[in-house]
Amino acid sequence: MRVLFTTTNWKGVYFCMIPLGWALQAAGHDVRVACAPSQSPALSQAGLIPVPILEHIDAMQGERIARCAEALRAPENAAAGVPLIHPRTGQPLPDLSEYDIEAEEPAFRQRSADAIDRNYEAAVRFARAWRPDLVVHDLLSPEGVLAARVTQVPSVYHSPGLFTAREASLKDPAGAFQRHEVDRDQPLISYVIDPTPGAFTLDHGDALAMPVRYIPYSGPAEMPLWLADRPARHRICLMWGYSATSIFGTAVPALAHAIEAVAARGGELVLTAAPEQVDALGELPGNVRVLREFPVHLLLAGSHAIIHQGGVNPVMIAAAAGVPQLSLALTDDQMEMSRRFIRGGSGLCLPGLHATYEQVSEAVNTLLTDERLRIAARRIKADIASRPSPAVVAVQLERLARTGQLTAADISDTGTQQAADVGTGRLEAAGAATGGKR
């Protein structure tokens, strides 16, 4: 079987698909990942085969433009102490008059629309040439939907967790679906691979949900030996990702507040952040260990809790690790995802652009002392661990490619069979026997 993945250039959105790619390859299937050239190294390091045919759409620049536009139209909402970042240079923008937002915003939108349209055509061309049996697309890569429709194979949306089928991007600014005679009035997403813990109910509309166990992955790295040692005091992991620094710069006060609040309690703080963010922090307390862009999923086994800048990737990684979390959410979507998750009882959320030291300090104290957070985190971890593995979902996808459809009964039957198959090795044998069938 040939499976085409289509991905955005935002790693936090597509990293959730990597374990499924491993499972499909282990079962003997061919996997190719349509991506922008900028993502080829990350995908190759993950053991998948990139096909760099899509154009890079600078989502970070788009977010910086949105911040400038908001500052121009509603300056009263600006966060104190958080400078604007120049959309093109990525450097602090002390005066908004230095950037012509009225001209640049529509120009960026047009460039992005043109690139989206070219990506649709590139995905269709490759699908026609390679002839996949199935297409899997992420939250922000609707090219996969069109490529599947044109080549008349099933497509599946892989949610990163907490995002519904209704929220998957299906932007089509230049009418590519109409150009290829695909009816947008019909549902375009019929199946959703969903790692969201079962404790959280999401509405996928008419799309059929395919539950999957969330397997944390946030990039390759060598494991330092100290990670195998049990910490003598509580260890807090603080993840401040590339997107936070790229969009908001290196001077977000909430990050400094979090470092100070944890350090004041005498624990060990392990900070992983973008190199420029690390450099900007300067000298830090002695109980702070600093890593540069280190994969956070490797840090959580010995951690008491995690603090992060919001976003579905760290939220889900922490959930799978079973540790309480504090989200200092920076964007509207990060705030929404964090709010959805904390309803499960294992996390806290503050608006990262406006949180004061007192608020962050109080939240850190709760993170370390409230046993209810820890109990809820363990419950959610067990929930995630009980869901079907990517290997089971790979079998379901094979059935979908072979028959053209799946039912809720198909998904239930495959999940029920998992326990017996894992014990006898039949699951692996079934994958090997069907590998390569077209």
C-alpha positions in Angstrom: 0.0 0.0 0.0 1.2 3.5 -0.8 0.3 6.3 1.7 0.9 10.0 1.0 1.1 12.3 3.9 0.7 16.1 3.3 2.1 18.4 5.9 2.3 22.1 6.8 5.6 23.7 7.7 4.6 24.0 11.4 6.3 21.0 13.2 4.0 21.2 16.2 1.1 20.4 13.9 2.6 17.4 12.0 4.8 15.8 14.6 1.8 13.8 15.8 1.8 12.0 12.4 5.3 10.6 12.7 4.5 7.5 14.8 1.7 6.6 12.3 4.3 6.8 9.6 6.6 4.5 11.6 3.7 2.0 12.0 2.8 2.0 8.3 6.4 1.5 7.3 6.9 -1.3 9.9 3.9 -3.0 8.4 5.6 -3.0 5.0 3.8 0.0 3.4 5.4 2.8 1.4 5.1 6.3 3.0 5.9 9.6 1.3 5.5 13.0 3.0 4.7 16.0 0.8 6.3 19.0 2.5 8.1 22.3 2.0 11.9 22.0 1.5 12.4 23.6 4.9 10.8 20.5 6.5 12.9 17.8 4.7 15.6 17.6 7.4 13.2 17.1 10.2 11.2 14.5 8.4 14.4 12.6 7.2 15.7 12.7 10.8 12.4 11.1 11.9 12.9 8.2 9.5 10.3 9.2 6.9 10.8 10.0 3.2 10.1 13.7 2.4 8.9 14.9 -1.0 9.7 18.6 -1.0 7.2 19.8 -3.5 5.2 22.3 -1.4 6.1 26.0 -0.9 7.0 27.4 2.4 4.3 29.6 3.8 5.8 31.7 6.6 3.2 31.2 9.4 5.4 33.0 11.8 5.5 36.1 9.6 1.8 36.0 9.3 1.4 35.9 13.1 3.8 38.9 13.5 1.8 40.8 10.9 -1.4 40.0 12.8 0.2 41.4 16.0 1.1 44.6 14.3 -2.3 45.0 12.8 -3.9 44.5 16.2 -1.6 47.1 17.7 -2.6 49.6 15.0 -6.3 49.0 15.3 -6.6 48.4 19.1 -3.5 49.8 20.8 -5.2 49.5 24.2 -4.9 45.7 24.0 -1.1 45.7 23.6 0.7 43.7 26.2 2.9 45.8 28.5 6.6 44.9 28.2 6.2 42.8 25.1 7.6 44.6 22.1 6.3 44.1 18.6 8.5 42.1 16.3 9.2 43.3 12.7 7.3 40.9 10.4 10.1 40.7 7.9 13.3 41.0 9.9 12.2 39.2 13.1 13.8 42.0 15.2 12.1 44.2 17.7 10.0 47.0 16.1 10.1 50.0 18.5 7.9 52.2 16.4 5.0 50.8 14.3 5.4 53.7 11.8 8.6 51.9 10.6 6.4 49.1 9.1 3.7 49.9 6.5 1.1 47.5 7.9 -1.7 48.8 5.6 0.3 47.8 2.5 2.1 44.8 3.8 -0.8 42.9 5.3 -2.8 42.5 2.0 0.4 41.8 0.1 1.3 39.0 2.5 -2.2 37.6 2.2 -2.0 37.6 -1.6 1.5 35.9 -1.6 0.1 33.3 0.8 -3.0 32.7 -1.3 -0.9 32.3 -4.5 1.4 29.8 -2.7 -1.6 27.8 -1.3 -2.9 27.5 -4.8 0.4 26.3 -6.2 0.7 23.8 -3.4 -2.7 22.4 -4.4 -1.5 21.9 -7.9 1.9 20.4 -6.8 0.1 17.9 -4.5 -2.3 16.9 -7.3 0.6 16.4 -9.8 2.5 14.2 -7.4 -0.5 12.1 -6.5 -1.3 11.5 -10.2 2.3 10.4 -10.7 2.9 8.3 -7.6 -0.7 7.0 -7.3 -1.2 6.6 -3.5 -3.8 4.3 -2.2 -4.6 6.6 0.7 -3.8 10.2 1.7 -3.4 11.5 5.3 -3.2 15.2 5.9 -2.6 17.3 9.0 -4.5 20.2 10.4 -3.2 22.9 8.0 -2.5 21.0 4.8 -5.7 20.6 2.8 -3.7 19.8 -0.3 -4.1 16.2 0.7 -7.9 16.4 0.5 -7.8 17.6 -3.1 -5.1 15.2 -4.2 -7.1 12.3 -2.8 -10.4 13.5 -4.5 -8.7 14.0 -7.9 -7.0 10.5 -7.7 -10.2 8.9 -6.3 -8.7 7.5 -3.1 -9.8 8.0 0.5 -8.3 10.8 2.6 -8.0 11.0 6.4 -7.4 14.0 8.6 -4.9 13.4 11.4 -5.7 15.8 14.3 -2.8 16.8 16.6 -5.4 16.4 19.4 -8.0 18.8 20.7 -8.8 20.1 17.2 -11.9 18.9 15.5 -12.6 18.1 11.9 -14.6 21.3 11.7 -11.4 23.2 12.5 -9.1 21.7 9.9 -8.0 24.2 7.3 -9.7 23.8 3.9 -8.7 27.2 2.6 -9.0 27.5 -1.2 -8.4 31.2 -2.1 -8.1 30.6 -5.9 -10.8 27.9 -6.4 -8.6 24.9 -6.9 -11.4 22.5 -5.9 -13.7 24.0 -8.4 -11.0 23.9 -11.1 -10.6 20.2 -10.5 -14.4 19.7 -10.4 -14.5 18.7 -6.8 -17.8 19.7 -5.1 -17.1 21.6 -1.9 -20.7 21.4 -0.9 -20.1 17.8 0.0 -18.3 16.9 3.3 -14.5 16.9 2.5 -13.4 15.2 5.7 -14.9 11.8 6.3 -12.4 10.3 8.7 -10.4 11.7 11.6 -7.5 10.1 13.4 -7.9 11.6 16.8 -5.4 11.2 19.7 -7.5 13.4 22.0 -8.0 11.7 25.4 -11.4 10.1 25.8 -12.2 12.3 28.7 -12.6 15.2 26.3 -15.6 15.1 24.0 -15.0 16.7 20.6 -17.6 17.3 17.9 -16.2 16.0 14.5 -19.6 16.5 12.8 -20.3 13.8 10.3 -16.7 12.6 10.2 -15.9 9.2 11.7 -13.4 9.4 14.6 -10.5 6.8 14.6 -9.1 6.9 18.1 -5.3 6.5 18.4 -2.8 6.4 21.3 -0.8 9.6 21.4 2.9 8.7 21.0 5.0 11.8 22.0 7.6 13.0 19.5 9.2 16.4 19.3 12.4 15.8 17.3 15.6 13.7 17.5 18.2 14.1 20.2 20.9 12.2 22.1 19.8 11.3 25.7 22.1 12.9 28.3 23.0 10.5 31.1 21.7 12.8 33.8 18.2 12.2 32.5 18.4 8.6 33.8 19.2 9.8 37.3 16.3 10.3 39.7 16.4 14.0 40.7 17.1 14.7 44.3 14.5 17.5 44.4 11.5 18.2 42.3 12.3 18.9 38.7 10.2 21.3 36.6 10.5 21.3 32.8 10.0 24.7 31.1 9.5 24.5 27.4 9.6 27.8 25.4 9.3 26.9 21.8 10.6 28.4 18.6 7.3 29.8 17.7 7.1 31.8 20.9 10.4 33.5 20.3 9.8 33.9 16.5 6.4 35.6 17.0 6.9 37.5 20.3 10.7 38.0 20.6 12.9 37.2 23.6 11.4 39.6 26.0 8.1 38.1 27.1 7.9 38.8 30.9 6.0 35.6 31.7 9.1 33.5 30.8 11.3 35.4 33.3 8.5 35.2 35.9 8.3 31.4 35.5 12.1 31.0 35.9 12.1 33.2 39.0 9.1 31.5 40.5 10.5 28.0 40.2 14.0 29.0 41.2 12.6 30.6 44.4 11.2 27.3 45.5 14.5 25.6 45.4 13.7 22.9 42.8 15.6 22.1 39.7 14.4 23.9 36.5 15.2 22.4 33.1 14.6 25.0 30.4 14.5 24.1 26.7 14.2 27.0 24.4 15.4 28.4 21.0 19.1 29.4 21.0 18.4 33.1 20.6 16.0 32.9 23.6 18.7 31.2 25.7 21.2 33.8 24.8 18.9 36.6 25.7 18.2 35.3 29.2 21.8 36.0 30.3 22.9 34.6 33.7 20.4 32.4 35.4 20.1 31.0 39.0 22.3 28.0 39.7 19.4 25.6 39.9 18.4 26.2 36.3 19.7 23.8 33.6 19.5 25.2 30.1 19.1 23.2 26.9 18.8 24.5 23.3 15.8 23.2 21.4 15.9 19.9 23.2 12.9 17.6 22.5 10.6 18.0 25.4 9.2 14.5 25.3 12.6 13.2 26.5 12.6 15.4 29.6 9.3 14.5 31.2 9.9 11.0 32.6 11.7 12.5 35.7 9.8 15.8 35.8 7.3 16.8 38.5 5.5 19.2 36.2 5.9 21.2 33.0 5.4 24.9 32.1 5.0 25.8 28.5 3.8 28.6 26.2 0.6 26.8 25.2 0.1 25.0 21.9 -1.3 21.6 21.3 2.1 19.8 21.0 3.3 20.5 24.5 -0.2 20.0 25.9 -0.5 16.5 24.4 3.1 15.5 25.2 2.6 16.4 28.9 -0.7 14.7 28.9 0.8 11.4 27.6 3.6 11.7 30.2 1.1 12.2 33.0 2.5 15.4 34.5 0.6 18.5 35.6 1.1 21.5 33.4 0.9 25.2 33.4 0.2 26.9 30.1 1.3 30.5 29.6 -0.6 30.7 26.4 0.5 33.5 24.0 -1.9 33.3 21.0 -5.7 33.0 20.8 -5.6 29.4 19.6 -3.1 28.4 22.3 -5.4 29.9 24.9 -8.4 28.0 23.4 -6.5 24.7 23.3 -5.3 25.2 26.9 -8.8 26.0 28.1 -10.1 22.9 26.5 -7.5 20.7 28.2 -7.6 22.1 31.7 -11.2 21.1 31.9 -9.7 17.6 32.5 -8.3 18.8 35.8 -4.6 18.3 35.3 -3.5 21.8 34.2 -3.6 25.5 34.8 -3.7 28.3 32.2 -2.7 32.0 32.3 -2.6 34.6 29.5 1.2 34.6 28.9 1.3 38.1 27.5 -0.4 39.7 30.5 0.4 37.4 33.5 2.1 39.2 36.4 4.8 37.6 38.5 2.4 37.2 41.4 0.0 35.3 39.2 2.7 33.0 37.8 4.2 32.4 41.2 0.8 31.4 42.6 0.2 29.1 39.7 3.7 27.5 40.1 2.9 26.9 43.8 -0.4 25.2 42.9 1.4 23.2 40.3 3.8 21.8 42.9 1.4 21.3 45.8 -2.1 20.5 44.6 -2.4 16.7 44.5 -5.6 16.9 42.6 -3.6 18.0 39.5 -1.4 15.0 39.8 -4.2 12.5 40.2 -6.0 13.9 37.2 -2.8 13.8 35.2 -2.3 10.1 36.0 -5.9 9.4 35.0 -5.5 11.1 31.6 -2.2 9.3 31.0 -3.9 6.0 31.6 -6.7 7.0 29.3 -4.2 7.8 26.5 -2.3 4.5 27.1 -5.5 2.5 26.7 -6.3 3.8 23.2 -5.4 1.8 20.0 -1.8 2.0 19.0 -0.7 3.4 15.6 -0.1 -0.2 14.5 -3.9 -0.9 15.0 -4.8 2.3 13.1 -2.4 1.2 10.3 -4.5 -1.9 9.9 -7.7 0.2 9.8 -6.2 2.4 7.1 -5.3 -0.6 5.1 -9.0 -1.7 5.2 -10.1 1.8 4.2 -7.7 1.8 1.2 -8.9 -1.7 0.2 -12.7 -1.2 0.6 -13.0 2.6 0.2 -14.9 3.0 3.5 -14.8 2.3 7.2 -17.7 2.0 9.7 -17.7 2.5 13.5 -18.1 -1.3 13.8 -14.8 -1.7 11.7 -13.0 0.5 14.1 -14.4 -1.2 17.2 -13.6 -4.7 15.9 -10.0 -3.8 15.1 -9.5 -2.3 18.5 -11.0 -5.3 20.2 -8.7 -7.7 18.3 -5.6 -5.7 19.3 -5.1 -7.4 22.7 -5.1 -11.0 21.2 -3.0 -10.0 18.2 -0.3 -8.3 20.2 0.1 -11.4 22.3 0.4 -13.8 19.5 2.3 -11.7 16.9 -0.6 -11.9 14.4 -0.8 -8.1 14.1 2.8 -7.9 12.9 2.3 -10.9 10.6 -0.8 -9.4 9.1 1.1 -6.2 8.4 3.9 -8.0 6.7 1.6 -10.2 4.6 -0.2 -7.2 3.2 2.8 -4.9 2.7 3.2 -3.6 -0.8 -0.3 -4.6 -2.0 -1.8 -2.0 -4.2 
